[in-house]
């Protein structure tokens, strides 16, 4: 691709993102076909496809074979994961835990002060029902700590916590593997939820800090593979944060 072609596809990608915003499209909505977009912007269809491939790399759009192009979950993210980062190490996992220790206790305190009703209901489902959901009912597909941030009523805080977990999805997988006492994890989440429900900001902050500090201790004690050895084969574990705790 020539430099000018690259610049054109970059500009076109920005224009497609603007369509998503101005037309208020959300993840799962269909985009116009490549041919229609080419006519709209007076460019060739290959140029449109190149722009869409750029957007696919960051999750802004998704290609569905035989169906078309759709708005992807990346369209609503402020921070995007780098799919080419090296595999997780003790250092990178600790980095994530330390970042969460700075951010999430204060977020929990804000959640206890505000208690946004819909998010508190999601928080309850993610905490109370996570270990043993009611018969015939699955837990809501929301990460406990994302729901906790949402309960603050501040959309940017929710997006920041969600983005942090998405950007370091590999490290989140390691946290789930290393801090694997589900009963303890569940109990700690229930305590945090109850503090939020009761409007006890001090307890919500303290319990969240204690929970994350316990995760840090578990990571410090865990064995990690030699970073110079080849990575093991993928087990197919999803990098999504939906429905997970910790």
HELIX and SHEET records of a PDB file:
HELIX    1   1 UNK A    3  UNK A   22  1                                  20    
HELIX    2   2 UNK A   34  UNK A   41  1                                   8    
HELIX    3   3 UNK A   45  UNK A   57  1                                  13    
HELIX    4   4 UNK A   73  UNK A   76  5                                   4    
HELIX    5   5 UNK A   90  UNK A  114  1                                  25    
HELIX    6   6 UNK A  117  UNK A  127  1                                  11    
HELIX    7   7 UNK A  144  UNK A  150  1                                   7    
HELIX    8   8 UNK A  155  UNK A  167  1                                  13    
HELIX    9   9 UNK A  169  UNK A  178  1                                  10    
HELIX   10  10 UNK A  182  UNK A  197  1                                  16    
HELIX   11  11 UNK A  201  UNK A  221  1                                  21    
SHEET    1   A 2 UNK A  61  UNK A  64  0                                        
SHEET    2   A 2 UNK A  68  UNK A  71 -1                                        
END                                                                             
